Each structure stands twice: as structure tokens, then as C-alpha cells.
Amino acid sequence: MRRIRQLAWNTRYFRKRLHDRGYIIYGNKDSPVVPLLLYMPSKVAMFSRETLRRGMATVVVGFPATPLIETRARFCLSASHTKEMLDEALKIIDDVGDLLRLRYSSLPSPDFSEKGIQLIEVIQTFCC
């Protein structure tokens, strides 16, 4: 149950922060798979390269897997991600988003806050 709550918190936190920053995201507010719309096919490879150059691998999806103007980056969240990891990912996305001018949304944030979900601090341990 702890991991499910942690995943729910991570999902809501990440989605809300992306939307608050002006990015357009698809999907259910509780889905840990977070598609960020890039729209321009020419931005797909650059987004992937620039996030990787900053230390974050990103899955990008474009035509023919999506309609031509609905290219996207797809982030898969885990209960193992810490708040610090998510904040670092958001910083990288902001850096690359500013470079590629990806902040398209001016709509108010939908109500998907993580406030009703208790944050569980993840302690990473390494085996052997």
C-alpha cells in the first residue's frame, strides 16, 4: 500500500508542476505515464538529445505512432522516484522547454493536487 500511495503522490506532484509551468500534458491525472505534448515533429529529436545531454533519458513518440502534430515526450514515473529526483527532472524539462519554446498552455491548472496524498520518503538501498 505504501508504494501505491507514493506512486500516486509522485504522479500528481509531477503532473501538476508540469501544467503549472505551462506545458500541455495528456492522460488521466492518476496515470504514472505522463505524455508532454511537443507538437512539432522537428522538436522530437532535439528534445530527446537535449534532455539526455543534461543527464535524463526521455522516451519520445512521433509519427506514425501518433498523429503528425501530436508528437510527445513520455515520462514514466515510479514509486521509487524521490521528490528530489522529480524536481531535478522538472528543472531539466524547463531548461529544454525554454530552449525549444514548449510552454504552450495559458489555461489555469486543473485540480490534481498531491495535497491529499501522504508523501512517503523513499530510502534507496543497494544490494550486493
N, CA, C and O atoms as CSV, one atom per row, in Angstrom:
chain,resi,resn,atom,element,x,y,z
A,1,MET,N,N,0.809,-1.195,0.000
A,1,MET,CA,C,0.000,0.000,0.000
A,1,MET,C,C,0.862,1.272,0.000
A,1,MET,O,O,0.494,2.280,-0.603
A,2,ARG,N,N,2.003,1.210,0.680
A,2,ARG,CA,C,2.895,2.368,0.736
A,2,ARG,C,C,3.362,2.778,-0.649
A,2,ARG,O,O,3.370,3.962,-0.986
A,3,ARG,N,N,3.747,1.807,-1.442
A,3,ARG,CA,C,4.283,2.113,-2.773
A,3,ARG,C,C,3.191,2.682,-3.687
A,3,ARG,O,O,3.462,3.540,-4.527
A,4,ILE,N,N,1.975,2.204,-3.520
A,4,ILE,CA,C,0.869,2.723,-4.321
A,4,ILE,C,C,0.608,4.189,-3.961
A,4,ILE,O,O,0.402,5.020,-4.846
A,5,ARG,N,N,0.617,4.503,-2.658
A,5,ARG,CA,C,0.438,5.895,-2.227
A,5,ARG,C,C,1.588,6.776,-2.721
A,5,ARG,O,O,1.371,7.908,-3.153
A,6,GLN,N,N,2.810,6.244,-2.653
A,6,GLN,CA,C,3.961,7.013,-3.120
A,6,GLN,C,C,3.856,7.283,-4.620
A,6,GLN,O,O,4.133,8.393,-5.073
A,7,LEU,N,N,3.457,6.276,-5.385
A,7,LEU,CA,C,3.297,6.451,-6.822
A,7,LEU,C,C,2.205,7.482,-7.123
A,7,LEU,O,O,2.365,8.310,-8.019
A,8,ALA,N,N,1.113,7.434,-6.389
A,8,ALA,CA,C,0.031,8.410,-6.582
A,8,ALA,C,C,0.530,9.819,-6.274
A,8,ALA,O,O,0.236,10.758,-7.013
A,9,TRP,N,N,1.280,9.968,-5.188
A,9,TRP,CA,C,1.821,11.285,-4.833
A,9,TRP,C,C,2.770,11.777,-5.925
A,9,TRP,O,O,2.664,12.918,-6.374
A,10,ASN,N,N,3.694,10.919,-6.351
A,10,ASN,CA,C,4.655,11.297,-7.395
A,10,ASN,C,C,3.949,11.724,-8.675
A,10,ASN,O,O,4.326,12.710,-9.308
A,11,THR,N,N,2.925,10.973,-9.044
A,11,THR,CA,C,2.188,11.252,-10.273
A,11,THR,C,C,1.503,12.606,-10.207
A,11,THR,O,O,1.646,13.416,-11.122
A,12,ARG,N,N,0.774,12.856,-9.157
A,12,ARG,CA,C,0.063,14.134,-9.029
A,12,ARG,C,C,1.045,15.306,-8.932
A,12,ARG,O,O,0.834,16.349,-9.550
A,13,TYR,N,N,2.102,15.134,-8.166
A,13,TYR,CA,C,3.111,16.191,-7.997
A,13,TYR,C,C,3.724,16.561,-9.347
A,13,TYR,O,O,3.788,17.738,-9.703
A,14,PHE,N,N,4.171,15.559,-10.092
A,14,PHE,CA,C,4.845,15.781,-11.367
A,14,PHE,C,C,3.904,16.409,-12.394
A,14,PHE,O,O,4.265,17.377,-13.064
A,15,ARG,N,N,2.703,15.859,-12.513
A,15,ARG,CA,C,1.725,16.391,-13.469
A,15,ARG,C,C,1.361,17.844,-13.160
A,15,ARG,O,O,1.319,18.684,-14.059
A,16,LYS,N,N,1.100,18.131,-11.892
A,16,LYS,CA,C,0.716,19.494,-11.516
A,16,LYS,C,C,1.842,20.476,-11.806
A,16,LYS,O,O,1.600,21.568,-12.320
A,17,ARG,N,N,3.063,20.095,-11.479
A,17,ARG,CA,C,4.192,21.001,-11.709
A,17,ARG,C,C,4.403,21.251,-13.199
A,17,ARG,O,O,4.714,22.375,-13.593
A,18,LEU,N,N,4.242,20.239,-14.025
A,18,LEU,CA,C,4.375,20.435,-15.476
A,18,LEU,C,C,3.302,21.409,-15.973
A,18,LEU,O,O,3.595,22.348,-16.714
A,19,HIS,N,N,2.068,21.174,-15.557
A,19,HIS,CA,C,0.973,22.029,-16.017
A,19,HIS,C,C,1.141,23.458,-15.520
A,19,HIS,O,O,0.908,24.407,-16.270
A,20,ASP,N,N,1.539,23.618,-14.275
A,20,ASP,CA,C,1.759,24.962,-13.710
A,20,ASP,C,C,2.825,25.726,-14.483
A,20,ASP,O,O,2.793,26.956,-14.534
A,21,ARG,N,N,3.768,25.007,-15.085
A,21,ARG,CA,C,4.846,25.639,-15.840
A,21,ARG,C,C,4.443,25.979,-17.277
A,21,ARG,O,O,5.220,26.584,-18.015
A,22,GLY,N,N,3.228,25.591,-17.672
A,22,GLY,CA,C,2.750,25.954,-19.000
A,22,GLY,C,C,2.850,24.866,-20.046
A,22,GLY,O,O,2.662,25.133,-21.233
A,23,TYR,N,N,3.143,23.637,-19.631
A,23,TYR,CA,C,3.225,22.530,-20.585
A,23,TYR,C,C,1.854,21.892,-20.744
A,23,TYR,O,O,1.057,21.879,-19.806
A,24,ILE,N,N,1.585,21.372,-21.911
A,24,ILE,CA,C,0.336,20.661,-22.163
A,24,ILE,C,C,0.617,19.180,-22.027
A,24,ILE,O,O,1.480,18.627,-22.708
A,25,ILE,N,N,-0.130,18.545,-21.131
A,25,ILE,CA,C,0.057,17.119,-20.886
A,25,ILE,C,C,-1.269,16.407,-21.126
A,25,ILE,O,O,-2.344,16.978,-20.946
A,26,TYR,N,N,-1.164,15.151,-21.534
A,26,TYR,CA,C,-2.336,14.318,-21.785
A,26,TYR,C,C,-2.465,13.286,-20.678
A,26,TYR,O,O,-1.563,13.106,-19.860
A,27,GLY,N,N,-3.602,12.616,-20.672
A,27,GLY,CA,C,-3.781,11.462,-19.810
A,27,GLY,C,C,-4.534,11.753,-18.530
A,27,GLY,O,O,-4.792,12.902,-18.173
A,28,ASN,N,N,-4.875,10.675,-17.856
A,28,ASN,CA,C,-5.584,10.721,-16.595
A,28,ASN,C,C,-4.690,11.285,-15.506
A,28,ASN,O,O,-3.487,11.024,-15.493
A,29,LYS,N,N,-5.262,12.052,-14.597
A,29,LYS,CA,C,-4.468,12.696,-13.546
A,29,LYS,C,C,-3.757,11.693,-12.637
A,29,LYS,O,O,-2.797,12.057,-11.958
A,30,ASP,N,N,-4.204,10.455,-12.611
A,30,ASP,CA,C,-3.582,9.441,-11.760
A,30,ASP,C,C,-2.705,8.462,-12.528
A,30,ASP,O,O,-2.203,7.500,-11.949
A,31,SER,N,N,-2.515,8.691,-13.814
A,31,SER,CA,C,-1.676,7.791,-14.606
A,31,SER,C,C,-0.201,8.145,-14.430
A,31,SER,O,O,0.178,9.303,-14.604
A,32,PRO,N,N,0.638,7.164,-14.086
A,32,PRO,CA,C,2.066,7.439,-13.928
A,32,PRO,C,C,2.804,7.590,-15.265
A,32,PRO,O,O,3.998,7.889,-15.281
A,33,VAL,N,N,2.110,7.387,-16.365
A,33,VAL,CA,C,2.692,7.654,-17.686
A,33,VAL,C,C,2.212,9.050,-18.087
A,33,VAL,O,O,1.018,9.289,-18.263
A,34,VAL,N,N,3.174,9.962,-18.226
A,34,VAL,CA,C,2.848,11.375,-18.425
A,34,VAL,C,C,3.340,11.836,-19.796
A,34,VAL,O,O,4.535,12.068,-19.980
A,35,PRO,N,N,2.421,11.971,-20.765
A,35,PRO,CA,C,2.807,12.467,-22.084
A,35,PRO,C,C,2.824,14.003,-22.115
A,35,PRO,O,O,1.821,14.644,-21.803
A,36,LEU,N,N,3.949,14.576,-22.488
A,36,LEU,CA,C,4.081,16.024,-22.629
A,36,LEU,C,C,4.082,16.333,-24.120
A,36,LEU,O,O,4.929,15.836,-24.862
A,37,LEU,N,N,3.138,17.149,-24.551
A,37,LEU,CA,C,2.995,17.444,-25.978
A,37,LEU,C,C,4.121,18.345,-26.470
A,37,LEU,O,O,4.413,19.384,-25.880
A,38,LEU,N,N,4.747,17.920,-27.566
A,38,LEU,CA,C,5.791,18.712,-28.212
A,38,LEU,C,C,5.247,19.374,-29.473
A,38,LEU,O,O,5.727,20.431,-29.882
A,39,TYR,N,N,4.258,18.759,-30.080
A,39,TYR,CA,C,3.542,19.221,-31.278
A,39,TYR,C,C,4.382,19.204,-32.551
A,39,TYR,O,O,3.959,18.596,-33.535
A,40,MET,N,N,5.510,19.819,-32.578
A,40,MET,CA,C,6.293,19.931,-33.800
A,40,MET,C,C,7.190,18.710,-33.988
A,40,MET,O,O,8.021,18.416,-33.130
A,41,PRO,N,N,7.030,18.000,-35.098
A,41,PRO,CA,C,7.885,16.828,-35.339
A,41,PRO,C,C,9.372,17.172,-35.312
A,41,PRO,O,O,10.203,16.337,-34.956
A,42,SER,N,N,9.697,18.383,-35.684
A,42,SER,CA,C,11.109,18.782,-35.708
A,42,SER,C,C,11.702,18.924,-34.305
A,42,SER,O,O,12.924,18.970,-34.158
A,43,LYS,N,N,10.860,18.994,-33.276
A,43,LYS,CA,C,11.359,19.163,-31.914
A,43,LYS,C,C,11.593,17.848,-31.182
A,43,LYS,O,O,12.194,17.838,-30.108
A,44,VAL,N,N,11.132,16.750,-31.745
A,44,VAL,CA,C,11.207,15.456,-31.066
A,44,VAL,C,C,12.651,15.037,-30.810
A,44,VAL,O,O,13.026,14.778,-29.667
A,45,ALA,N,N,13.453,14.970,-31.850
A,45,ALA,CA,C,14.844,14.519,-31.704
A,45,ALA,C,C,15.644,15.480,-30.834
A,45,ALA,O,O,16.463,15.055,-30.018
A,46,MET,N,N,15.405,16.768,-31.012
A,46,MET,CA,C,16.136,17.763,-30.228
A,46,MET,C,C,15.794,17.657,-28.746
A,46,MET,O,O,16.681,17.770,-27.901
A,47,PHE,N,N,14.519,17.439,-28.419
A,47,PHE,CA,C,14.118,17.285,-27.025
A,47,PHE,C,C,14.834,16.084,-26.410
A,47,PHE,O,O,15.373,16.171,-25.306
A,48,SER,N,N,14.836,14.985,-27.121
A,48,SER,CA,C,15.487,13.772,-26.629
A,48,SER,C,C,16.987,13.987,-26.430
A,48,SER,O,O,17.537,13.618,-25.392
A,49,ARG,N,N,17.638,14.577,-27.411
A,49,ARG,CA,C,19.091,14.826,-27.317
A,49,ARG,C,C,19.434,15.771,-26.171
A,49,ARG,O,O,20.377,15.532,-25.417
A,50,GLU,N,N,18.662,16.843,-26.049
A,50,GLU,CA,C,18.970,17.854,-25.033
A,50,GLU,C,C,18.707,17.350,-23.609
A,50,GLU,O,O,19.465,17.674,-22.695
A,51,THR,N,N,17.651,16.567,-23.412
A,51,THR,CA,C,17.425,16.021,-22.068
A,51,THR,C,C,18.508,14.996,-21.735
A,51,THR,O,O,18.970,14.937,-20.596
A,52,LEU,N,N,18.913,14.198,-22.705
A,52,LEU,CA,C,19.977,13.218,-22.475
A,52,LEU,C,C,21.298,13.916,-22.168
A,52,LEU,O,O,22.051,13.474,-21.299
A,53,ARG,N,N,21.575,14.991,-22.871
A,53,ARG,CA,C,22.803,15.745,-22.632
A,53,ARG,C,C,22.832,16.296,-21.204
A,53,ARG,O,O,23.907,16.496,-20.640
A,54,ARG,N,N,21.678,16.537,-20.629
A,54,ARG,CA,C,21.572,17.058,-19.263
A,54,ARG,C,C,21.429,15.939,-18.228
A,54,ARG,O,O,21.251,16.211,-17.041
A,55,GLY,N,N,21.505,14.693,-18.671
A,55,GLY,CA,C,21.510,13.554,-17.749
A,55,GLY,C,C,20.195,12.832,-17.551
A,55,GLY,O,O,20.068,12.035,-16.622
A,56,MET,N,N,19.204,13.090,-18.407
A,56,MET,CA,C,17.912,12.434,-18.259
A,56,MET,C,C,17.489,11.813,-19.588
A,56,MET,O,O,17.270,12.517,-20.574
A,57,ALA,N,N,17.378,10.498,-19.601
A,57,ALA,CA,C,16.894,9.813,-20.798
A,57,ALA,C,C,15.384,10.006,-20.889
A,57,ALA,O,O,14.678,9.926,-19.884
A,58,THR,N,N,14.898,10.259,-22.092
A,58,THR,CA,C,13.475,10.527,-22.308
A,58,THR,C,C,12.972,9.722,-23.495
A,58,THR,O,O,13.638,9.634,-24.526
A,59,VAL,N,N,11.796,9.138,-23.341
A,59,VAL,CA,C,11.146,8.436,-24.441
A,59,VAL,C,C,10.349,9.468,-25.234
A,59,VAL,O,O,9.521,10.184,-24.671
A,60,VAL,N,N,10.599,9.543,-26.535
A,60,VAL,CA,C,9.829,10.439,-27.393
A,60,VAL,C,C,9.052,9.606,-28.400
A,60,VAL,O,O,9.511,8.549,-28.833
A,61,VAL,N,N,7.873,10.090,-28.768
A,61,VAL,CA,C,6.993,9.359,-29.675
A,61,VAL,C,C,6.500,10.323,-30.744
A,61,VAL,O,O,6.010,11.411,-30.441
A,62,GLY,N,N,6.636,9.910,-31.987
A,62,GLY,CA,C,6.180,10.746,-33.087
A,62,GLY,C,C,5.464,9.936,-34.145
A,62,GLY,O,O,5.140,8.765,-33.945
A,63,PHE,N,N,5.226,10.571,-35.258
A,63,PHE,CA,C,4.554,9.939,-36.386
A,63,PHE,C,C,5.381,8.756,-36.867
A,63,PHE,O,O,6.601,8.886,-36.964
A,64,PRO,N,N,4.786,7.621,-37.169
A,64,PRO,CA,C,3.375,7.279,-37.341
A,64,PRO,C,C,2.695,6.744,-36.082
A,64,PRO,O,O,1.522,6.375,-36.133
A,65,ALA,N,N,3.409,6.695,-34.948
A,65,ALA,CA,C,2.793,6.191,-33.713
A,65,ALA,C,C,1.786,7.180,-33.131
A,65,ALA,O,O,0.901,6.787,-32.371
A,66,THR,N,N,1.913,8.455,-33.480
A,66,THR,CA,C,0.966,9.482,-33.059
A,66,THR,C,C,0.565,10.270,-34.301
A,66,THR,O,O,1.258,10.208,-35.316
A,67,PRO,N,N,-0.535,11.006,-34.239
A,67,PRO,CA,C,-0.825,11.913,-35.354
A,67,PRO,C,C,0.354,12.881,-35.545
A,67,PRO,O,O,1.067,13.192,-34.590
A,68,LEU,N,N,0.544,13.338,-36.744
A,68,LEU,CA,C,1.706,14.151,-37.105
A,68,LEU,C,C,1.951,15.319,-36.163
A,68,LEU,O,O,3.098,15.579,-35.798
A,69,ILE,N,N,0.901,16.031,-35.761
A,69,ILE,CA,C,1.111,17.202,-34.913
A,69,ILE,C,C,0.880,16.924,-33.430
A,69,ILE,O,O,0.679,17.858,-32.653
A,70,GLU,N,N,0.905,15.659,-33.030
A,70,GLU,CA,C,0.763,15.318,-31.615
A,70,GLU,C,C,1.976,14.550,-31.104
A,70,GLU,O,O,1.839,13.623,-30.306
A,71,THR,N,N,3.158,14.935,-31.561
A,71,THR,CA,C,4.369,14.302,-31.054
A,71,THR,C,C,4.504,14.617,-29.574
A,71,THR,O,O,4.025,15.648,-29.102
A,72,ARG,N,N,5.153,13.731,-28.855
A,72,ARG,CA,C,5.205,13.897,-27.405
A,72,ARG,C,C,6.450,13.261,-26.801
A,72,ARG,O,O,7.088,12.393,-27.396
A,73,ALA,N,N,6.766,13.720,-25.611
A,73,ALA,CA,C,7.737,13.049,-24.747
A,73,ALA,C,C,6.910,12.305,-23.710
A,73,ALA,O,O,5.880,12.798,-23.250
A,74,ARG,N,N,7.368,11.128,-23.354
A,74,ARG,CA,C,6.594,10.317,-22.414
A,74,ARG,C,C,7.461,10.017,-21.194
A,74,ARG,O,O,8.540,9.436,-21.312
A,75,PHE,N,N,6.978,10.418,-20.033
A,75,PHE,CA,C,7.696,10.182,-18.781
A,75,PHE,C,C,6.968,9.099,-18.000
A,75,PHE,O,O,5.751,9.166,-17.829
A,76,CYS,N,N,7.697,8.116,-17.534
A,76,CYS,CA,C,7.121,7.008,-16.765
A,76,CYS,C,C,7.603,7.128,-15.325
A,76,CYS,O,O,8.787,6.956,-15.036
A,77,LEU,N,N,6.677,7.423,-14.437
A,77,LEU,CA,C,7.011,7.639,-13.039
A,77,LEU,C,C,6.966,6.334,-12.258
A,77,LEU,O,O,6.295,5.376,-12.640
A,78,SER,N,N,7.698,6.328,-11.161
A,78,SER,CA,C,7.803,5.153,-10.311
A,78,SER,C,C,7.652,5.574,-8.856
A,78,SER,O,O,7.889,6.731,-8.510
A,79,ALA,N,N,7.260,4.636,-8.011
A,79,ALA,CA,C,7.206,4.902,-6.577
A,79,ALA,C,C,8.611,5.065,-6.016
A,79,ALA,O,O,8.779,5.618,-4.929
A,80,SER,N,N,9.605,4.603,-6.726
A,80,SER,CA,C,10.994,4.714,-6.269
A,80,SER,C,C,11.592,6.095,-6.497
A,80,SER,O,O,12.640,6.409,-5.935
A,81,HIS,N,N,10.951,6.918,-7.303
A,81,HIS,CA,C,11.457,8.271,-7.512
A,81,HIS,C,C,11.251,9.103,-6.251
A,81,HIS,O,O,10.188,9.059,-5.632
A,82,THR,N,N,12.273,9.855,-5.884
A,82,THR,CA,C,12.157,10.758,-4.748
A,82,THR,C,C,11.677,12.121,-5.246
A,82,THR,O,O,11.697,12.396,-6.446
A,83,LYS,N,N,11.250,12.964,-4.317
A,83,LYS,CA,C,10.835,14.317,-4.675
A,83,LYS,C,C,12.010,15.062,-5.315
A,83,LYS,O,O,11.819,15.827,-6.260
A,84,GLU,N,N,13.198,14.844,-4.813
A,84,GLU,CA,C,14.386,15.497,-5.361
A,84,GLU,C,C,14.633,15.067,-6.808
A,84,GLU,O,O,15.010,15.886,-7.646
A,85,MET,N,N,14.423,13.796,-7.095
A,85,MET,CA,C,14.573,13.304,-8.474
A,85,MET,C,C,13.554,13.959,-9.399
A,85,MET,O,O,13.880,14.365,-10.514
A,86,LEU,N,N,12.324,14.056,-8.924
A,86,LEU,CA,C,11.278,14.682,-9.729
A,86,LEU,C,C,11.583,16.158,-9.957
A,86,LEU,O,O,11.386,16.673,-11.058
A,87,ASP,N,N,12.063,16.837,-8.919
A,87,ASP,CA,C,12.422,18.252,-9.065
A,87,ASP,C,C,13.568,18.431,-10.059
A,87,ASP,O,O,13.566,19.382,-10.842
A,88,GLU,N,N,14.528,17.539,-10.033
A,88,GLU,CA,C,15.640,17.613,-10.998
A,88,GLU,C,C,15.131,17.374,-12.417
A,88,GLU,O,O,15.552,18.057,-13.351
A,89,ALA,N,N,14.229,16.410,-12.583
A,89,ALA,CA,C,13.639,16.160,-13.902
A,89,ALA,C,C,12.871,17.389,-14.385
A,89,ALA,O,O,12.959,17.750,-15.558
A,90,LEU,N,N,12.125,18.028,-13.497
A,90,LEU,CA,C,11.376,19.231,-13.867
A,90,LEU,C,C,12.310,20.370,-14.267
A,90,LEU,O,O,12.000,21.138,-15.178
A,91,LYS,N,N,13.441,20.480,-13.593
A,91,LYS,CA,C,14.419,21.512,-13.948
A,91,LYS,C,C,14.979,21.260,-15.345
A,91,LYS,O,O,15.118,22.191,-16.138
A,92,ILE,N,N,15.297,20.013,-15.644
A,92,ILE,CA,C,15.814,19.659,-16.975
A,92,ILE,C,C,14.757,19.939,-18.035
A,92,ILE,O,O,15.061,20.504,-19.086
A,93,ILE,N,N,13.518,19.546,-17.762
A,93,ILE,CA,C,12.426,19.795,-18.712
A,93,ILE,C,C,12.257,21.299,-18.927
A,93,ILE,O,O,12.041,21.740,-20.056
A,94,ASP,N,N,12.353,22.080,-17.864
A,94,ASP,CA,C,12.258,23.539,-18.003
A,94,ASP,C,C,13.373,24.095,-18.880
A,94,ASP,O,O,13.124,24.922,-19.757
A,95,ASP,N,N,14.597,23.641,-18.646
A,95,ASP,CA,C,15.738,24.120,-19.445
A,95,ASP,C,C,15.527,23.828,-20.930
A,95,ASP,O,O,15.698,24.701,-21.781
A,96,VAL,N,N,15.153,22.590,-21.219
A,96,VAL,CA,C,14.949,22.195,-22.615
A,96,VAL,C,C,13.667,22.819,-23.164
A,96,VAL,O,O,13.625,23.220,-24.327
A,97,GLY,N,N,12.637,22.902,-22.350
A,97,GLY,CA,C,11.386,23.537,-22.775
A,97,GLY,C,C,11.578,24.990,-23.156
A,97,GLY,O,O,10.981,25.463,-24.122
A,98,ASP,N,N,12.407,25.704,-22.406
A,98,ASP,CA,C,12.701,27.094,-22.746
A,98,ASP,C,C,13.504,27.175,-24.048
A,98,ASP,O,O,13.254,28.040,-24.888
A,99,LEU,N,N,14.455,26.280,-24.203
A,99,LEU,CA,C,15.266,26.248,-25.414
A,99,LEU,C,C,14.405,26.014,-26.656
A,99,LEU,O,O,14.610,26.650,-27.690
A,100,LEU,N,N,13.434,25.092,-26.544
A,100,LEU,CA,C,12.598,24.720,-27.691
A,100,LEU,C,C,11.246,25.444,-27.714
A,100,LEU,O,O,10.439,25.214,-28.614
A,101,ARG,N,N,10.999,26.305,-26.743
A,101,ARG,CA,C,9.752,27.065,-26.638
A,101,ARG,C,C,8.530,26.136,-26.623
A,101,ARG,O,O,7.695,26.154,-27.527
A,102,LEU,N,N,8.462,25.329,-25.566
A,102,LEU,CA,C,7.410,24.319,-25.454
A,102,LEU,C,C,6.278,24.684,-24.496
A,102,LEU,O,O,5.367,23.881,-24.292
A,103,ARG,N,N,6.316,25.847,-23.920
A,103,ARG,CA,C,5.276,26.238,-22.952
A,103,ARG,C,C,4.110,26.860,-23.709
A,103,ARG,O,O,4.091,28.062,-23.975
A,104,TYR,N,N,3.134,26.014,-24.053
A,104,TYR,CA,C,2.021,26.446,-24.891
A,104,TYR,C,C,0.771,26.817,-24.109
A,104,TYR,O,O,-0.056,27.586,-24.599
A,105,SER,N,N,0.620,26.289,-22.915
A,105,SER,CA,C,-0.652,26.429,-22.200
A,105,SER,C,C,-0.718,27.709,-21.375
A,105,SER,O,O,0.228,28.074,-20.677
A,106,SER,N,N,-1.854,28.373,-21.476
A,106,SER,CA,C,-2.111,29.520,-20.606
A,106,SER,C,C,-3.367,29.266,-19.778
A,106,SER,O,O,-3.882,30.176,-19.127
A,107,LEU,N,N,-3.852,28.040,-19.803
A,107,LEU,CA,C,-5.051,27.674,-19.049
A,107,LEU,C,C,-4.731,27.528,-17.568
A,107,LEU,O,O,-3.599,27.205,-17.210
A,108,PRO,N,N,-5.709,27.762,-16.709
A,108,PRO,CA,C,-5.472,27.523,-15.281
A,108,PRO,C,C,-5.260,26.031,-15.036
A,108,PRO,O,O,-5.772,25.188,-15.773
A,109,SER,N,N,-4.505,25.725,-14.003
A,109,SER,CA,C,-4.224,24.327,-13.672
A,109,SER,C,C,-5.490,23.592,-13.278
A,109,SER,O,O,-6.296,24.111,-12.507
A,110,PRO,N,N,-5.672,22.383,-13.802
A,110,PRO,CA,C,-6.785,21.563,-13.325
A,110,PRO,C,C,-6.508,21.149,-11.882
A,110,PRO,O,O,-5.379,21.255,-11.403
A,111,ASP,N,N,-7.527,20.687,-11.207
A,111,ASP,CA,C,-7.371,20.307,-9.812
A,111,ASP,C,C,-6.855,18.885,-9.702
A,111,ASP,O,O,-7.631,17.943,-9.549
A,112,PHE,N,N,-5.543,18.736,-9.781
A,112,PHE,CA,C,-4.955,17.434,-9.468
A,112,PHE,C,C,-3.737,17.630,-8.592
A,112,PHE,O,O,-2.593,17.412,-8.990
A,113,SER,N,N,-4.043,18.049,-7.385
A,113,SER,CA,C,-3.000,18.296,-6.396
A,113,SER,C,C,-2.636,17.007,-5.674
A,113,SER,O,O,-3.454,16.097,-5.538
A,114,GLU,N,N,-1.408,16.952,-5.221
A,114,GLU,CA,C,-0.939,15.814,-4.433
A,114,GLU,C,C,-1.219,16.016,-2.946
A,114,GLU,O,O,-0.867,15.162,-2.133
A,115,LYS,N,N,-1.842,17.126,-2.582
A,115,LYS,CA,C,-2.004,17.503,-1.178
A,115,LYS,C,C,-2.768,16.474,-0.344
A,115,LYS,O,O,-2.483,16.332,0.845
A,116,GLY,N,N,-3.714,15.765,-0.917
A,116,GLY,CA,C,-4.475,14.784,-0.155
A,116,GLY,C,C,-3.779,13.445,-0.022
A,116,GLY,O,O,-4.320,12.518,0.581
A,117,ILE,N,N,-2.582,13.335,-0.580
A,117,ILE,CA,C,-1.860,12.063,-0.558
A,117,ILE,C,C,-0.596,12.248,0.270
A,117,ILE,O,O,0.176,13.176,0.030
A,118,GLN,N,N,-0.384,11.372,1.237
A,118,GLN,CA,C,0.772,11.494,2.116
A,118,GLN,C,C,2.056,11.123,1.380
A,118,GLN,O,O,2.137,10.068,0.751
A,119,LEU,N,N,3.061,12.001,1.463
A,119,LEU,CA,C,4.367,11.722,0.881
A,119,LEU,C,C,5.078,10.697,1.753
A,119,LEU,O,O,5.119,10.830,2.976
A,120,ILE,N,N,5.625,9.693,1.127
A,120,ILE,CA,C,6.402,8.680,1.816
A,120,ILE,C,C,7.831,8.822,1.323
A,120,ILE,O,O,8.093,8.656,0.131
A,121,GLU,N,N,8.740,9.120,2.202
A,121,GLU,CA,C,10.129,9.265,1.798
A,121,GLU,C,C,10.698,7.903,1.439
A,121,GLU,O,O,10.587,6.943,2.202
A,122,VAL,N,N,11.299,7.840,0.280
A,122,VAL,CA,C,11.882,6.603,-0.208
A,122,VAL,C,C,13.345,6.589,0.195
A,122,VAL,O,O,14.077,7.542,-0.074
A,123,ILE,N,N,13.766,5.533,0.828
A,123,ILE,CA,C,15.175,5.364,1.181
A,123,ILE,C,C,15.752,4.354,0.219
A,123,ILE,O,O,15.318,3.204,0.163
A,124,GLN,N,N,16.732,4.799,-0.535
A,124,GLN,CA,C,17.317,3.902,-1.521
A,124,GLN,C,C,18.366,3.024,-0.863
A,124,GLN,O,O,19.226,3.506,-0.125
A,125,THR,N,N,18.284,1.740,-1.137
A,125,THR,CA,C,19.298,0.811,-0.661
A,125,THR,C,C,19.823,0.050,-1.851
A,125,THR,O,O,19.097,-0.199,-2.813
A,126,PHE,N,N,21.049,-0.308,-1.788
A,126,PHE,CA,C,21.678,-1.037,-2.871
A,126,PHE,C,C,22.128,-2.379,-2.353
A,126,PHE,O,O,22.690,-2.492,-1.263
A,127,CYS,N,N,21.878,-3.367,-3.133
A,127,CYS,CA,C,22.213,-4.726,-2.748
A,127,CYS,C,C,23.510,-5.164,-3.390
A,127,CYS,O,O,23.793,-4.813,-4.535
A,128,CYS,N,N,24.260,-5.892,-2.693
A,128,CYS,CA,C,25.486,-6.575,-3.118
A,128,CYS,C,C,26.420,-5.674,-3.856
A,128,CYS,O,O,27.493,-6.107,-4.275
